[in-house]
Amino acid sequence: MGCLADTVGWTTDVTVRNSRRCPQGGGSGGSAVRPRSPYRPQPRIKVKEKRRPYIHTLGAELIVMTEAAVLYREIDALLAIVRREGAAQAEAWADYVGPADFQESASNLAHYLAFRHRDLRALQRPLMRLGLSSLGRLESRVVPALMAVKAALAALTGQAPGNGPSTETFFDGEGRLVERTHELLGSLASSRAVALMVTCPTEAAEEPSFMQALAERGVEAVRINCAHDDADHWQQMIDYVRAAEKVTGRRLKILMDLAGPKIRTGKVRLAAGHERIGKAAILAIVPPGGLDRIELDDQHFAVECTLPEALRAIKVGDRLFVDDGKLGAEVERVEAWGVLARVTSVLAKGIRLKPEKGLNFPDTELKIAALTDKDRADLDYIAAPCGRHRILVRPIGGRCEDAPERALRAPSERLEIIVADPKNRDRAGSA
C-alpha cells in the first residue's frame, strides 16, 4: 500500500476517430467506425487524450487511510500523555515501592491509572473497525500496547512503523503476572488457567467440612479477612485448613488480609419528619460522638464518619459519596464540629441513611496512618507461627520498629513485614 498521496492517480479518456467512413443505408457517408475485419487493413486511428484524477476502489482505500491518519495522531497524543503522567506518578511512589523488581510493575500501574483517567469509547470503536486492538485488555502492558497500535496505524498510512515494542517487551508483563501469581497462590491444582482463592465466612470456623470441601475441589488458597471475626475464629479456620491438607494431601496457602483504616458511617440522625434523605437536602458529617455538637438551625440530616482524619482533610467543593454511591453530595462548609454538604445525586425516592455504610471522598487527599491499632495487634497474631510474639514493621528504606510501640503516621506508607524464620511462614500478612 502506498502513501496517502499515491492513492490519487490519473486516467486517460481515449476518443477514437477514423478518417474513413462507412456508408449507411446507401446514403452519403455516415459517422460509424468501420467494423474490424481480419481480412482488411485496420483503419488509421486518431487518439485524443484527456487526463482526469481518480481514486482507487471508489475511494474506500482513501477513506480508510484518512481515518487511520486521524487515529494515529490521537494515539500518538494519548501515548505522550500516558507516559508523562505515568512517569510523574511513578516518581511520587518511588520511596514506597520495593523490592527493586517491583519498580516495573509500579510503573505499569502508574501508566494504567493515567490511561484509565480518560473516556476512550469514542476511540475504541474506530480502532476495532480497522481490525486493531480496542485497548480494552492492556492491563499488563499499557505503554507497549499503545506503541503497537501506533505502529500498526503508521503502516496503514504508509509511514515507517517506528519503534514498536519487541515481542519480549510486549509480553513481559504477562510473564511477571504469572510468576507473582505463583508466588502468592502456589501451583495450580489442575489444568485450569486461573487459581482459586476463597474468602472464609464465619461458618468456616464452625464446620471442618468447609475447608475439606475446598481442598477437594482444588482451591489453591483461602483468605481470612481480619476485618471480621477475631483471633479465636481465625485460629480455628487455620486448624481446619491444616486438617484438610492431611486428608487430601494438598497444601493450601493462607492469606490474612489486614482490615486497615475504615471509612464508614456511624450513628445517624434523621431530619424531623423524614425517613429518607433526598436531593438538595442538607447533610452534616461529624466525627464519632459529634452529633450533639452540630451548630445548625436549618433542617438537616446528620451522620458520623468513623475516620475523623477524613473530615480534617476535606475542603469546600469536594465531593463525597455514601453507600457505594447511592447518595452523592458536595461540601459547602467546613466547621469546627464537622462538614456541611448538600445532596446532589440520589434515587428519586431518596435513601435511608444507615450505620456501617461506606463513605468515599474522591477529591480529598487523605493523610492517614497505614496501620490502625487493631492492625498492629493482628500483626502480632500473624507473626506467632514464626516463633515470635512481636512482628517487626518498617517503611521501605526505614529502620525496623516494633509495631505495637510505633504508630506509623506517614500518608500512603508502604510497609515491609519482616518475619524471623521465612521457612516456617504458614501465614502471610499484607499492608
Long-range contacts (C-beta under 8 A, 24 or more apart in sequence): 1-61, 1-65, 1-156, 1-158, 2-158, 3-157, 3-158, 3-159, 4-62, 4-65, 4-66, 4-69, 4-157, 4-158, 6-158, 7-55, 7-56, 7-61, 7-62, 7-65, 8-53, 8-54, 8-55, 8-62, 9-53, 9-54, 9-56, 10-51, 10-52, 10-53, 10-54, 11-51, 11-52, 11-53, 11-54, 12-49, 12-50, 12-51, 13-49, 13-50, 13-51, 13-52, 14-47, 14-48, 14-49, 15-47, 15-48, 15-50, 16-45, 16-46, 16-47, 17-45, 17-46, 17-48, 18-43, 18-44, 18-45, 18-46, 19-43, 19-44, 19-46, 20-44, 64-130, 64-156, 65-156, 65-157, 65-158, 67-126, 67-130, 68-130, 68-153, 68-156, 68-157, 69-153, 69-157, 71-123, 71-126, 71-127, 71-130, 71-153, 72-150, 72-153, 72-154, 72-156, 72-157, 72-159, 74-123, 75-123, 75-146, 75-149, 75-150, 75-153, 76-150, 78-115, 78-118, 78-120, 78-123, 78-146, 79-143, 79-146, 79-147, 79-150, 81-114, 82-111, 82-114, 82-115, 82-142, 82-143, 82-146, 83-111, 83-143, 84-114, 85-110, 85-114, 85-117, 86-110, 86-111, 86-112, 86-113, 86-114, 86-115, 86-142, 86-143, 89-113, 89-114, 95-396, 95-397, 96-395, 96-396, 96-412, 96-413, 96-414, 97-396, 97-414, 98-396, 98-397, 98-414, 98-416, 104-172, 104-176, 105-173, 105-176, 105-180, 108-140, 108-141, 108-142, 108-143, 108-173, 111-142, 111-143, 112-138, 112-139, 112-142, 115-142, 115-146, 130-156, 139-173, 140-173, 140-174, 140-176, 140-177, 141-165, 141-169, 141-170, 141-171, 141-172, 141-173, 141-174, 144-169, 144-170, 144-172, 144-173, 145-170, 184-221, 184-253, 184-255, 184-428, 185-220, 185-221, 185-253, 186-220, 186-221, 186-251, 186-253, 187-220, 188-220, 189-218, 189-219, 189-220, 189-250, 190-218, 192-218, 195-220, 195-221, 196-220, 196-221, 197-221, 197-222, 197-223, 197-253, 197-255, 198-222, 198-223, 199-223, 199-224, 199-225, 200-224, 200-225, 200-237, 202-228, 202-229, 202-233, 204-237, 204-240, 205-229, 205-232, 205-233, 205-234, 205-236, 205-237, 205-240, 206-236, 208-240, 208-243, 208-244, 210-240, 211-237, 211-240, 211-241, 211-243, 211-244, 211-252, 212-240, 212-243, 212-244, 212-247, 212-248, 214-244, 214-252, 215-241, 215-244, 215-245, 215-247, 215-248, 215-250, 215-252, 216-248, 218-250, 219-252, 220-252, 220-253, 221-252, 221-253, 221-254, 221-255, 222-252, 222-253, 222-254, 222-255, 223-255, 223-256, 223-257, 224-254, 224-255, 224-256, 224-257, 225-257, 225-259, 226-256, 226-257, 226-258, 226-259, 226-374, 226-375, 226-378, 227-257, 227-259, 227-262, 231-378, 231-381, 234-381, 238-426, 238-427, 253-428, 254-426, 254-427, 254-428, 255-427, 255-428, 255-430, 256-378, 256-382, 256-427, 256-428, 256-429, 256-430, 257-430, 258-371, 258-375, 258-378, 258-379, 258-429, 258-430, 258-431, 259-372, 259-374, 259-375, 259-378, 260-370, 260-371, 260-372, 260-375, 260-431, 261-307, 261-368, 261-369, 261-372, 262-306, 262-307, 263-305, 263-306, 263-307, 263-310, 263-358, 263-359, 263-360, 263-361, 264-305, 264-306, 264-307, 264-355, 264-356, 264-357, 264-358, 264-359, 265-303, 265-304, 265-305, 265-306, 265-322, 265-323, 265-353, 265-354, 265-355, 265-356, 265-357, 265-358, 265-359, 266-303, 266-304, 266-305, 266-306, 266-355, 267-291, 267-303, 267-304, 267-355, 268-301, 268-302, 268-303, 268-304, 268-353, 268-354, 268-355, 269-301, 269-302, 269-303, 270-301, 270-353, 271-299, 271-300, 271-301, 272-299, 274-301, 275-352, 276-349, 276-350, 276-351, 276-352, 277-301, 277-327, 277-343, 277-346, 277-350, 277-351, 277-352, 277-353, 278-343, 278-346, 278-349, 278-350, 279-343, 279-344, 279-345, 279-346, 279-350, 280-342, 280-343, 281-342, 281-343, 281-350, 282-340, 282-341, 282-342, 282-343, 283-327, 283-329, 283-340, 283-341, 283-342, 283-343, 284-338, 284-339, 284-340, 284-341, 285-311, 285-320, 285-338, 285-339, 285-341, 285-359, 286-311, 286-337, 286-338, 287-311, 287-338, 290-337, 290-338, 293-337, 293-338, 294-337, 294-338, 295-335, 295-337, 296-340, 300-340, 301-353, 303-353, 305-338, 305-359, 306-359, 307-359, 307-368, 309-366, 309-367, 309-368, 310-359, 310-361, 310-364, 310-366, 310-368, 311-338, 311-339, 313-361, 313-364, 313-365, 313-366, 313-367, 314-339, 314-361, 314-364, 315-363, 315-364, 317-363, 318-361, 318-363, 318-364, 319-344, 319-361, 319-362, 319-363, 320-359, 320-360, 320-361, 320-364, 321-358, 321-359, 321-360, 321-362, 322-351, 322-353, 322-357, 322-358, 322-359, 322-360, 323-351, 323-354, 323-357, 323-358, 324-357, 324-358, 325-360, 326-351, 327-351, 365-411, 366-411, 367-411, 368-411, 369-407, 369-408, 369-409, 369-413, 370-408, 370-410, 370-412, 370-413, 370-414, 370-415, 370-431, 371-403, 371-407, 371-408, 371-415, 371-431, 373-407, 375-431, 376-403, 376-404, 377-404, 378-429, 379-403, 379-417, 379-429, 379-431, 380-404, 382-427, 382-429, 383-419, 383-420, 383-429, 385-424, 385-425, 385-426, 385-427, 386-419, 386-420, 386-421, 386-424, 386-425, 387-420, 387-421, 387-424, 388-419, 388-420, 391-417, 391-418, 391-419, 391-429, 392-417, 392-418, 393-417, 393-418, 393-431, 394-418
